[in-house]
Amino acid sequence: MTQTHNPLKQFFRQPAIYVKLPSGGAYWPTGSLNMPANGELPVYPMTAIDEITYRTPDALFNGQAVINVIQSCVPAVKDAWQTPNADLNALLVAIRIASYGHEMEVASTCPSCQHQSDFAIDLRVFLEQIQYPNYDKIIHDGDLEIMFKPVSYAQQTQTGMLQFEQQKILSLLPESELSDDEKMTRLNQAFRQITDITITVVSKSIAAIRGPGFTVTETEHIEEFLRNCDRKLYHILRDHAVQLNQDTQLKSLNAECEECHHKYEQPTNLDLSSFFDSAS
């Protein structure tokens, strides 16, 4: 007789750690996150299917691998596409710890003597260091007040794919058989596309623009404003959006070469493929 209840369920994977989101759950759209009362999300180790997922090149490129793994390992996340960028790093580090432990080997090359070495880092330290940027800061310009918000993983992925396509065009142009005039035309088009992408990214980083008697939150109106405002103001807003994004990144490691004893900063890579492959 077929059993309706699987007695093996008691042996299914269990939460390995619990993580608090840097955002505290702010900026997540309704229905995208089930926040526990204590604010701590249970994180499960990856399954064999999860490992196959993050090894699929197409899924990595379009972001689907990240989505599948997060929603598998952190069931409280119902729509990982809506993950604010700072929370994304915390979730990836937590999943890595839950699946492979808190130590991770990092390959490093000394910028002075080019000596290559590996050293272990404690990911728990990185998890504690992740801070949420100050989105309460308002940029003032005359009667206008410009407020910011984090970009979601969906917006971040879409932007990354567009930028990759334009960078690919730029890298292929010098070797193409096009005439110099055609190359220059394509080059100008690519740079214009990159500028358009940047403006779109900045517009999605702005939560609202408030003026005398009105508040604008529509992204299309904000983007139109960015395309027509004074260049000085645009650069201020762009630089602030870039800084907010940089503030979500993990801090670099302080490293010292074992050969020449040169001290340098080693960036930490959270690209999903290399981040988890290092544990294989």
Secondary structure, 3 states (H helix, E strand, C coil): CCCCCCHHHHHCCCCCEEEECCCCCCCCCCCCECCCCCCEEEECCCCHHHHHHHCCHHHHHCCHHHHHHHHHHCCCECCHHHCEHHHHHHHHHHHHHHHHCCEEEEEEECCCCCCEEEEEEEHHHHHHHCCCCCCCCCEEECCEEEEECCCEHHHHHHHHHHHHHHHHHHHHHHHCCCCHHHHHHHHHHHHHHHHHHHHHHHHHHEEEEEECCEEECCHHHHHHHHHHCCHHHHHHHHHHHHHHHHCCCCCCEEEECCCCCCEEEECCCCCHHHHHHCCC
